[in-house]
Amino acid sequence: MKFDPSNAIQDNLAFGEFGGVNPSITDSATYTFLSQERMEQMFDHEVKGCFLYSRHWNPSDRYLATALAKMEDSEDGLVTASGMSAISCAILQICSSGDEMISGRTVYGGTYALFKNFLPKLGINVNFIDITDLDVVERSITDKTKLIYCEGLSNPLLEVADIPKLRKIADKYNLKLIVDNTFSPMLLSPIRLGAHVVVHSLTKFINGTNDCVAGCICSSKDFINQLTDIHSGASMLLGPVLDSYRAASILKNLHTLHIRMQKHSENALYVAGQFEQLGFKTFYPGLKSHRQHELLKKLYNPKYGFGGMMAVDFKKIETAKQIVATMQKAKVGYLAVSLGFYKTLFSMPSHSTSSEIPEKEQKTMGLTEGLVRFSVGIDHDIERSFDRIKKSLKKLNMI
């Protein structure tokens, strides 16, 4: 039977301490032991069913990490306090001072800033390239390269990473492949496609209610054990702990993710198609005009569509500012950063979520000042919503 991420989550039953259908929330930072010998065992290695200190593991985080690993079809998982901490821990577990890594150039602005401005202070240099050009990827590898990093669907230009071919390159040079799957949970299964490590900002689609910040890492059991190792693990020693109450809340929301992703994708396809028909340059991999449409069709899980993220190029910053303000007044959604909310969110990446990327590099990427990124919501009547967009465009004499 073909793997389905929603079925994997559905079959993962976790009972509360007293038989509740939701796992009990553990409100403890430290845990008791029946003997000193048992505690010493925990300092040597993880003992199944035992917990030491919540910076290492706690039951609520473990429940969520297990469910996310099921969704990604990885051997194990780890939850963290943010998506950025998930990225940082994964990379710092692999790379040391003097190492290099390759990254797609169209990545989230915070990721770009981490790679460009912070990692070099630790002696780790990052080479930003066009991740869709496999010849460039291979030519960029040196004897110091340790990993390839990309986003399954890139932020904000919606480029598609050819994960199976990137894995072949990684294997050829004994590298690790890390894929950020924040834009594409359920519609892409990067571990099954060849990624060694998958990271998410749980803040976005997976949680879906924009009421917390969290992240996760899904990978082999060996890699998760490395991250949580008491003596040398990046997550254990850097300490990006996810609060138990938030972990429990995200776990509940995870069980509706498959329904939400289907609706996000359905609505985004409609909105993108309408914008394209009106003559606007539209970035959405579900459109046949997208240069990687056929590639994504080879990689995705069809049931979940092409995702809820899209972008429209209004060319000029002044035009973009007018349209986002007018759409918010028309109750299309909110002018706000982040994504994956049940209402539509829109922003101008060049002056917000991608502002950390230098202007020259933005132009090289194809990111214009007038680009507006849409995280399309799960509106019941998307035609009604687009009618409001259309009226906003007419009000500004744009159609």
ZIGI-V402397 format. One record per residue. N is the residue number from 1. OMEGA is omega in whole degrees, 0 to 359 (* if undefined). Layout:
n=N omega=OMEGA
n=N omega=OMEGA
This chain:
n=1 omega=181
n=2 omega=180
n=3 omega=176
n=4 omega=184
n=5 omega=180
n=6 omega=176
n=7 omega=180
n=8 omega=177
n=9 omega=183
n=10 omega=182
n=11 omega=180
n=12 omega=182
n=13 omega=177
n=14 omega=185
n=15 omega=175
n=16 omega=183
n=17 omega=181
n=18 omega=178
n=19 omega=179
n=20 omega=180
n=21 omega=170
n=22 omega=179
n=23 omega=177
n=24 omega=177
n=25 omega=181
n=26 omega=183
n=27 omega=182
n=28 omega=175
n=29 omega=181
n=30 omega=189
n=31 omega=184
n=32 omega=178
n=33 omega=178
n=34 omega=180
n=35 omega=177
n=36 omega=181
n=37 omega=180
n=38 omega=178
n=39 omega=179
n=40 omega=177
n=41 omega=180
n=42 omega=178
n=43 omega=177
n=44 omega=181
n=45 omega=180
n=46 omega=176
n=47 omega=185
n=48 omega=178
n=49 omega=180
n=50 omega=178
n=51 omega=186
n=52 omega=187
n=53 omega=190
n=54 omega=171
n=55 omega=178
n=56 omega=176
n=57 omega=164
n=58 omega=186
n=59 omega=182
n=60 omega=177
n=61 omega=180
n=62 omega=177
n=63 omega=182
n=64 omega=181
n=65 omega=179
n=66 omega=179
n=67 omega=179
n=68 omega=176
n=69 omega=176
n=70 omega=181
n=71 omega=182
n=72 omega=183
n=73 omega=175
n=74 omega=180
n=75 omega=184
n=76 omega=180
n=77 omega=180
n=78 omega=177
n=79 omega=183
n=80 omega=185
n=81 omega=178
n=82 omega=175
n=83 omega=179
n=84 omega=178
n=85 omega=176
n=86 omega=179
n=87 omega=183
n=88 omega=182
n=89 omega=181
n=90 omega=182
n=91 omega=182
n=92 omega=175
n=93 omega=183
n=94 omega=188
n=95 omega=175
n=96 omega=179
n=97 omega=181
n=98 omega=179
n=99 omega=176
n=100 omega=174
n=101 omega=179
n=102 omega=178
n=103 omega=168
n=104 omega=183
n=105 omega=177
n=106 omega=178
n=107 omega=177
n=108 omega=185
n=109 omega=178
n=110 omega=177
n=111 omega=179
n=112 omega=181
n=113 omega=177
n=114 omega=184
n=115 omega=187
n=116 omega=190
n=117 omega=187
n=118 omega=183
n=119 omega=177
n=120 omega=177
n=121 omega=177
n=122 omega=179
n=123 omega=178
n=124 omega=182
n=125 omega=184
n=126 omega=178
n=127 omega=180
n=128 omega=183
n=129 omega=171
n=130 omega=186
n=131 omega=180
n=132 omega=178
n=133 omega=187
n=134 omega=176
n=135 omega=178
n=136 omega=178
n=137 omega=184
n=138 omega=180
n=139 omega=183
n=140 omega=183
n=141 omega=175
n=142 omega=179
n=143 omega=177
n=144 omega=183
n=145 omega=181
n=146 omega=183
n=147 omega=172
n=148 omega=181
n=149 omega=177
n=150 omega=171
n=151 omega=180
n=152 omega=168
n=153 omega=191
n=154 omega=180
n=155 omega=7
n=156 omega=191
n=157 omega=174
n=158 omega=171
n=159 omega=183
n=160 omega=177
n=161 omega=177
n=162 omega=189
n=163 omega=180
n=164 omega=181
n=165 omega=175
n=166 omega=178
n=167 omega=178
n=168 omega=178
n=169 omega=179
n=170 omega=180
n=171 omega=182
n=172 omega=184
n=173 omega=178
n=174 omega=180
n=175 omega=172
n=176 omega=177
n=177 omega=177
n=178 omega=180
n=179 omega=172
n=180 omega=185
n=181 omega=185
n=182 omega=182
n=183 omega=193
n=184 omega=178
n=185 omega=180
n=186 omega=180
n=187 omega=170
n=188 omega=175
n=189 omega=189
n=190 omega=179
n=191 omega=179
n=192 omega=179
n=193 omega=176
n=194 omega=180
n=195 omega=173
n=196 omega=184
n=197 omega=175
n=198 omega=175
n=199 omega=177
n=200 omega=157
n=201 omega=180
n=202 omega=178
n=203 omega=192
n=204 omega=186
n=205 omega=188
n=206 omega=175
n=207 omega=169
n=208 omega=184
n=209 omega=174
n=210 omega=180
n=211 omega=178
n=212 omega=175
n=213 omega=182
n=214 omega=178
n=215 omega=176
n=216 omega=175
n=217 omega=176
n=218 omega=184
n=219 omega=177
n=220 omega=177
n=221 omega=180
n=222 omega=182
n=223 omega=178
n=224 omega=176
n=225 omega=176
n=226 omega=181
n=227 omega=184
n=228 omega=180
n=229 omega=185
n=230 omega=186
n=231 omega=188
n=232 omega=183
n=233 omega=182
n=234 omega=181
n=235 omega=179
n=236 omega=187
n=237 omega=176
n=238 omega=169
n=239 omega=178
n=240 omega=188
n=241 omega=174
n=242 omega=180
n=243 omega=183
n=244 omega=182
n=245 omega=178
n=246 omega=178
n=247 omega=179
n=248 omega=179
n=249 omega=179
n=250 omega=180
n=251 omega=178
n=252 omega=182
n=253 omega=181
n=254 omega=184
n=255 omega=175
n=256 omega=185
n=257 omega=183
n=258 omega=179
n=259 omega=182
n=260 omega=181
n=261 omega=177
n=262 omega=181
n=263 omega=175
n=264 omega=183
n=265 omega=179
n=266 omega=182
n=267 omega=180
n=268 omega=178
n=269 omega=179
n=270 omega=182
n=271 omega=179
n=272 omega=179
n=273 omega=179
n=274 omega=178
n=275 omega=181
n=276 omega=178
n=277 omega=179
n=278 omega=175
n=279 omega=179
n=280 omega=176
n=281 omega=189
n=282 omega=178
n=283 omega=176
n=284 omega=186
n=285 omega=175
n=286 omega=178
n=287 omega=180
n=288 omega=180
n=289 omega=179
n=290 omega=188
n=291 omega=180
n=292 omega=180
n=293 omega=182
n=294 omega=177
n=295 omega=180
n=296 omega=178
n=297 omega=177
n=298 omega=188
n=299 omega=193
n=300 omega=171
n=301 omega=193
n=302 omega=184
n=303 omega=186
n=304 omega=174
n=305 omega=187
n=306 omega=175
n=307 omega=184
n=308 omega=183
n=309 omega=177
n=310 omega=178
n=311 omega=178
n=312 omega=181
n=313 omega=177
n=314 omega=171
n=315 omega=184
n=316 omega=181
n=317 omega=181
n=318 omega=178
n=319 omega=180
n=320 omega=179
n=321 omega=181
n=322 omega=184
n=323 omega=181
n=324 omega=178
n=325 omega=181
n=326 omega=178
n=327 omega=179
n=328 omega=177
n=329 omega=180
n=330 omega=178
n=331 omega=172
n=332 omega=183
n=333 omega=185
n=334 omega=168
n=335 omega=186
n=336 omega=173
n=337 omega=184
n=338 omega=188
n=339 omega=177
n=340 omega=181
n=341 omega=180
n=342 omega=171
n=343 omega=178
n=344 omega=176
n=345 omega=178
n=346 omega=181
n=347 omega=177
n=348 omega=187
n=349 omega=184
n=350 omega=180
n=351 omega=178
n=352 omega=188
n=353 omega=175
n=354 omega=185
n=355 omega=177
n=356 omega=181
n=357 omega=181
n=358 omega=184
n=359 omega=180
n=360 omega=179
n=361 omega=176
n=362 omega=180
n=363 omega=178
n=364 omega=179
n=365 omega=187
n=366 omega=179
n=367 omega=181
n=368 omega=178
n=369 omega=183
n=370 omega=180
n=371 omega=175
n=372 omega=178
n=373 omega=179
n=374 omega=164
n=375 omega=189
n=376 omega=184
n=377 omega=183
n=378 omega=180
n=379 omega=178
n=380 omega=182
n=381 omega=185
n=382 omega=177
n=383 omega=176
n=384 omega=180
n=385 omega=181
n=386 omega=176
n=387 omega=176
n=388 omega=176
n=389 omega=181
n=390 omega=178
n=391 omega=177
n=392 omega=178
n=393 omega=179
n=394 omega=180
n=395 omega=180
n=396 omega=179
n=397 omega=180
n=398 omega=173
n=399 omega=*
